[in-house]
């Protein structure tokens, strides 16, 4: 009984630690592997979409990846390729993503979509032919900090030497203004570790 009580105390202590502090950032740090790129770098921007949330709204993670693409686009006009499994034929997401970008000054002819992928591996697999057609020498990958290590592991596995994951300066996962947000951030981080293990085993 004494050992059980000690274990319960440790569990509740750790639970409070994760709920009331930003200690989850220690778990995030190894995943946040993006690179700072020069202003004139890249030939095409690849955005790894995170789908729509309830009510057909652009999810927070997807929105911040699109914002990152916009920031790069402002320094050098190049095509933005959004890869997202929610972009099926007649999907509302297509118009939503296009509107999001064009309202910020992206020319419609600079916006490309890939809508078959359901996983990060498929994001890279299904966009390869599109990128090849664009004759791109350097692809800048926009994804969230917690998702960058897995993206780079897949890039290395597929030998995509001209792909570079871009560091994200601002992200929801860097801060938590409430217990609810902290739990969301912790879930996103832990899910990535499971995703990395899964890819190491199945290579998909």
Rosetta blueprint (number, residue, H / E / L):
1 X L
2 X H
3 X H
4 X H
5 X H
6 X H
7 X H
8 X H
9 X H
10 X H
11 X H
12 X H
13 X H
14 X H
15 X H
16 X H
17 X H
18 X H
19 X H
20 X H
21 X L
22 X L
23 X L
24 X H
25 X H
26 X H
27 X H
28 X H
29 X H
30 X L
31 X L
32 X L
33 X L
34 X L
35 X E
36 X L
37 X L
38 X L
39 X L
40 X L
41 X L
42 X L
43 X L
44 X E
45 X E
46 X E
47 X E
48 X E
49 X L
50 X L
51 X L
52 X E
53 X E
54 X L
55 X L
56 X L
57 X E
58 X E
59 X L
60 X H
61 X H
62 X H
63 X H
64 X H
65 X H
66 X H
67 X H
68 X H
69 X H
70 X H
71 X H
72 X H
73 X H
74 X H
75 X H
76 X L
77 X L
78 X L
79 X E
80 X E
81 X E
82 X E
83 X E
84 X L
85 X L
86 X L
87 X L
88 X L
89 X L
90 X L
91 X L
92 X H
93 X H
94 X H
95 X H
96 X H
97 X H
98 X H
99 X H
100 X H
101 X H
102 X H
103 X L
104 X L
105 X L
106 X L
107 X L
108 X H
109 X H
110 X H
111 X E
112 X E
113 X E
114 X E
115 X L
116 X L
117 X L
118 X L
119 X L
120 X H
121 X H
122 X H
123 X H
124 X H
125 X H
126 X H
127 X H
128 X H
129 X H
130 X H
131 X H
132 X H
133 X H
134 X L
135 X L
136 X L
137 X L
138 X L
139 X E
140 X E
141 X E
142 X E
143 X L
144 X L
145 X H
146 X H
147 X H
148 X H
149 X H
150 X H
151 X H
152 X H
153 X H
154 X H
155 X H
156 X H
157 X H
158 X L
159 X L
160 X L
161 X L
162 X L
163 X E
164 X E
165 X E
166 X E
167 X L
168 X L
169 X L
170 X L
171 X L
172 X H
173 X H
174 X H
175 X L
176 X L
177 X L
178 X L
179 X H
180 X H
181 X H
182 X H
183 X H
184 X H
185 X H
186 X H
187 X H
188 X H
189 X H
190 X H
191 X H
192 X H
193 X H
194 X H
195 X H
196 X H
197 X H
198 X H
199 X H
200 X H
201 X H
202 X H
203 X L
204 X L
